[in-house]
């Protein structure tokens, strides 16, 4: 039984909880079947294709293009005149198959153990498109500084990444620094850019402790909001799409949507304020 009293099939094991505490993450390989992944891939591509139909305002930060629509925030690839979407946040409300994923016990049961609570809610979620050849990298960062202005206990916002494609070094696999979560907030970059403080200064963690998530499609990485992570660009002719869902104790409101989205078959609700 997990620390949260969750004894389901997909509950976090004592060894997984130990690794989460010591390393800041743990991995489950090939959890979702090929047919399930194809459903999710199709949903993602539909959401991406329709993203531009929601209107919104386009702006730039540090030379990178963003767009806030009625439905989500879009990040575009990091080159001049980019039209290719890099990230969409949030996404669950944009397609029923993605909404159902929020409640999947393979996503929620281990999170209950991490949080030591019987039920969870969604905080936020991102589609990482990582297109062939053009998918840019993500500099080393922690999620916690980005969320700290909106949440007083960011350590209770664990993430789970689901790989939609096989991931390796060539197509820019996810990378995380073992043990980097232990000291909480780490200093950001002092490079005079607007977003620099949100990227972790490498002088304050050990890059040799890097774990490369070379994993088959359908795998999961559960990781702490304080864990330093990032990725290299996609230099291959293959996509490296992934979904990252962040949970919190049940009953709390989401990050970018003024609503509560409790997760799980018995807990699910969407109470718009």
C-alpha positions as CSV (number, residue, x, y, z in Angstrom):
1,X,0.0,0.0,0.0
2,X,1.3,3.5,-0.9
3,X,1.9,6.2,1.7
4,X,-1.4,7.9,0.7
5,X,-3.5,4.8,1.5
6,X,-3.9,4.0,-2.2
7,X,-3.6,0.3,-2.8
8,X,-4.6,0.2,-6.5
9,X,-2.8,-1.7,-9.2
10,X,-0.7,1.3,-10.2
11,X,0.1,2.6,-6.7
12,X,3.7,3.7,-6.1
13,X,5.8,1.0,-4.6
14,X,8.0,1.6,-1.6
15,X,11.1,1.4,-3.9
16,X,9.6,4.0,-6.3
17,X,8.8,6.3,-3.4
18,X,12.3,5.9,-2.0
19,X,13.8,6.8,-5.4
20,X,11.5,9.8,-5.7
21,X,12.7,11.0,-2.3
22,X,16.4,10.3,-3.1
23,X,16.7,11.0,-6.8
24,X,13.7,13.3,-7.4
25,X,12.1,11.0,-10.0
26,X,11.3,7.4,-10.9
27,X,10.5,5.7,-14.3
28,X,8.0,3.2,-15.5
29,X,8.7,1.7,-18.9
30,X,6.1,1.0,-21.7
31,X,3.0,1.3,-19.5
32,X,0.6,2.3,-22.3
33,X,-0.2,0.0,-25.2
34,X,0.4,1.0,-28.9
35,X,-3.3,1.3,-29.6
36,X,-3.8,3.6,-26.6
37,X,-0.9,5.8,-27.7
38,X,-2.2,6.1,-31.2
39,X,-5.5,7.5,-29.8
40,X,-3.5,10.1,-27.8
41,X,-1.3,11.0,-30.7
42,X,-4.3,11.6,-32.9
43,X,-5.9,13.8,-30.2
44,X,-2.7,15.8,-29.8
45,X,-2.4,16.4,-33.6
46,X,-6.0,17.5,-33.7
47,X,-5.4,20.0,-30.9
48,X,-2.3,21.3,-32.5
49,X,-4.0,21.7,-35.9
50,X,-6.9,23.6,-34.3
51,X,-4.8,25.7,-31.9
52,X,-4.8,28.7,-34.2
53,X,-8.6,28.9,-34.4
54,X,-9.0,30.2,-30.9
55,X,-7.9,33.8,-31.6
56,X,-5.8,35.4,-29.0
57,X,-2.9,37.8,-28.6
58,X,0.7,37.1,-29.9
59,X,3.7,38.6,-28.1
60,X,7.4,38.0,-27.6
61,X,9.6,37.3,-24.6
62,X,13.3,37.3,-25.0
63,X,12.8,37.1,-28.8
64,X,10.6,34.0,-28.5
65,X,7.0,34.0,-29.7
66,X,4.0,33.2,-27.6
67,X,0.2,33.4,-28.0
68,X,-2.5,33.5,-25.4
69,X,-5.8,32.2,-26.8
70,X,-9.1,31.7,-25.1
71,X,-8.2,28.1,-24.6
72,X,-4.5,27.8,-23.9
73,X,-1.0,29.4,-24.1
74,X,0.9,28.5,-27.2
75,X,4.7,28.6,-27.4
76,X,6.3,28.6,-30.8
77,X,9.7,27.3,-31.9
78,X,12.7,29.5,-31.2
79,X,13.7,30.9,-34.5
80,X,12.7,34.0,-36.4
81,X,9.2,33.9,-37.9
82,X,8.4,30.5,-36.4
83,X,4.9,29.2,-37.1
84,X,5.5,25.7,-35.6
85,X,4.0,25.2,-32.2
86,X,6.4,24.0,-29.5
87,X,4.2,23.7,-26.4
88,X,0.5,24.0,-25.6
89,X,-0.6,24.6,-22.0
90,X,-3.1,23.5,-20.7
91,X,-4.7,20.9,-23.0
92,X,-7.1,18.5,-21.2
93,X,-10.2,20.6,-22.0
94,X,-9.4,20.6,-25.8
95,X,-10.1,17.0,-26.6
96,X,-12.1,14.3,-24.7
97,X,-9.4,11.6,-25.1
98,X,-6.9,14.0,-23.4
99,X,-9.4,14.8,-20.7
100,X,-9.9,11.1,-20.0
101,X,-6.1,10.7,-19.5
102,X,-6.3,13.0,-16.5
103,X,-8.4,10.4,-14.7
104,X,-6.3,7.3,-15.8
105,X,-5.2,5.4,-12.7
106,X,-1.8,4.9,-14.3
107,X,-1.4,8.6,-14.0
108,X,-3.1,9.3,-10.7
109,X,-2.4,6.3,-8.3
110,X,1.3,6.8,-8.1
111,X,0.8,10.5,-7.6
112,X,-1.5,9.8,-4.6
113,X,1.4,7.9,-3.0
114,X,3.9,10.7,-3.8
115,X,1.6,13.2,-2.1
116,X,0.5,10.9,0.7
117,X,-3.2,11.7,0.0
118,X,-6.2,9.7,-1.1
119,X,-7.2,11.9,-4.0
120,X,-5.7,14.4,-6.4
121,X,-6.6,17.2,-8.7
122,X,-5.0,18.6,-11.9
123,X,-2.7,21.7,-11.5
124,X,-1.6,22.1,-15.2
125,X,-0.5,20.1,-18.2
126,X,1.6,20.6,-21.4
127,X,1.9,19.1,-24.8
128,X,5.5,19.1,-25.9
129,X,5.5,18.7,-29.7
130,X,9.3,18.2,-30.3
131,X,9.0,18.0,-34.1
132,X,11.6,16.3,-36.4
133,X,14.7,18.5,-37.0
134,X,12.9,21.6,-35.8
135,X,12.0,20.7,-32.2
136,X,14.1,23.0,-30.0
137,X,15.7,22.0,-26.7
138,X,14.7,23.1,-23.2
139,X,17.4,24.7,-21.0
140,X,18.0,23.3,-17.5
141,X,15.2,24.5,-15.3
142,X,13.0,23.7,-12.3
143,X,9.2,24.0,-12.5
144,X,8.8,25.3,-9.0
145,X,10.1,28.9,-9.5
146,X,7.6,29.3,-12.4
147,X,4.7,28.3,-10.2
148,X,5.8,29.9,-6.9
149,X,3.8,33.1,-7.5
150,X,0.6,31.1,-7.7
151,X,1.1,28.3,-5.2
152,X,2.5,28.5,-1.6
153,X,3.5,24.8,-1.4
154,X,5.0,24.0,-4.8
155,X,6.7,20.9,-3.5
156,X,3.2,19.3,-3.6
157,X,3.0,19.6,-7.4
158,X,4.5,16.4,-8.8
159,X,4.7,15.8,-12.5
160,X,4.3,12.8,-14.7
161,X,5.5,12.8,-18.3
162,X,4.1,10.3,-20.7
163,X,6.2,9.6,-23.8
164,X,4.1,9.3,-27.0
165,X,7.1,8.3,-29.2
166,X,10.2,6.4,-28.6
167,X,12.7,8.7,-27.0
168,X,16.5,8.7,-27.4
169,X,19.4,11.2,-27.5
170,X,19.0,11.9,-31.2
171,X,15.5,13.1,-31.0
172,X,16.0,15.1,-27.8
173,X,15.0,12.8,-24.9
174,X,14.0,14.2,-21.5
175,X,16.9,14.6,-19.1
176,X,16.8,15.1,-15.3
177,X,19.5,15.7,-12.7
178,X,19.5,13.1,-9.9
179,X,19.2,14.6,-6.4
180,X,18.8,18.2,-7.7
181,X,15.5,18.5,-5.9
182,X,16.9,18.2,-2.4
183,X,17.9,21.9,-2.0
184,X,14.5,23.3,-3.1
185,X,14.7,26.5,-5.2
186,X,18.0,26.9,-7.0
187,X,19.4,30.2,-8.3
188,X,18.5,31.2,-11.8
189,X,20.6,32.7,-14.5
190,X,21.7,36.3,-14.2
191,X,21.9,37.0,-17.9
192,X,19.8,40.2,-18.1
193,X,17.0,38.4,-20.0
194,X,13.4,38.4,-18.8
195,X,13.2,34.7,-18.5
196,X,16.7,34.0,-17.3
197,X,15.8,33.7,-13.6
198,X,13.6,30.8,-14.5
199,X,16.5,28.8,-15.9
200,X,18.7,27.1,-13.4
201,X,22.3,28.2,-13.1
202,X,24.5,25.1,-13.8
203,X,26.9,26.2,-11.1
204,X,24.4,25.1,-8.5
205,X,23.9,21.4,-9.5
206,X,26.0,18.5,-10.7
207,X,25.5,18.0,-14.5
208,X,27.3,14.6,-14.2
209,X,24.3,13.3,-12.3
210,X,22.2,13.6,-15.4
211,X,19.7,10.8,-16.2
212,X,18.8,10.5,-19.9
213,X,15.2,9.1,-20.4
214,X,15.9,6.9,-23.3
215,X,12.6,5.1,-23.2
216,X,10.0,3.4,-25.5
217,X,6.8,5.1,-26.3
218,X,4.2,4.7,-23.5
219,X,6.7,5.2,-20.7
220,X,6.3,7.5,-17.7
221,X,8.7,9.6,-15.7
222,X,7.3,10.8,-12.4
223,X,9.4,13.8,-11.2
224,X,9.6,16.5,-8.5
225,X,8.8,20.1,-9.3
226,X,12.2,21.0,-7.8
227,X,14.1,18.5,-10.0
228,X,16.3,20.2,-12.6
229,X,15.4,19.0,-16.1
230,X,15.6,19.8,-19.7
231,X,16.3,18.4,-23.2
232,X,18.4,18.8,-26.3
233,X,17.0,19.7,-29.7
234,X,15.4,17.0,-31.9
235,X,18.1,16.3,-34.6
236,X,16.3,13.3,-36.0
237,X,13.6,12.7,-38.6
238,X,11.3,11.3,-35.8
239,X,9.0,13.2,-33.5
240,X,9.5,13.1,-29.7
241,X,6.1,14.1,-28.5
242,X,5.2,14.0,-24.8
243,X,2.5,14.9,-22.4
244,X,3.4,16.3,-19.0
245,X,0.6,16.4,-16.4
246,X,1.1,18.1,-13.0
247,X,-1.2,17.1,-10.1
248,X,-1.9,18.5,-6.6
249,X,-4.1,17.5,-3.6
250,X,-7.8,17.2,-4.5
251,X,-10.0,20.3,-4.2
252,X,-7.5,22.9,-5.4
253,X,-7.9,25.1,-8.4
254,X,-5.8,24.8,-11.6
255,X,-3.0,27.1,-12.6
256,X,-4.3,28.6,-15.8
257,X,-8.0,27.8,-15.6
258,X,-10.2,29.2,-12.9
259,X,-11.7,25.8,-12.0
260,X,-11.2,22.7,-10.0
261,X,-10.5,19.5,-12.0
262,X,-10.4,16.6,-9.5
263,X,-8.9,13.5,-11.0
264,X,-10.0,9.8,-10.9
265,X,-13.3,8.0,-11.7
266,X,-14.9,8.9,-8.3
267,X,-13.3,12.3,-7.8
268,X,-13.7,13.9,-11.2
269,X,-15.4,17.3,-11.4
270,X,-15.0,20.6,-13.2
271,X,-16.4,23.4,-11.1
272,X,-16.2,26.6,-13.0
273,X,-16.0,29.6,-10.7
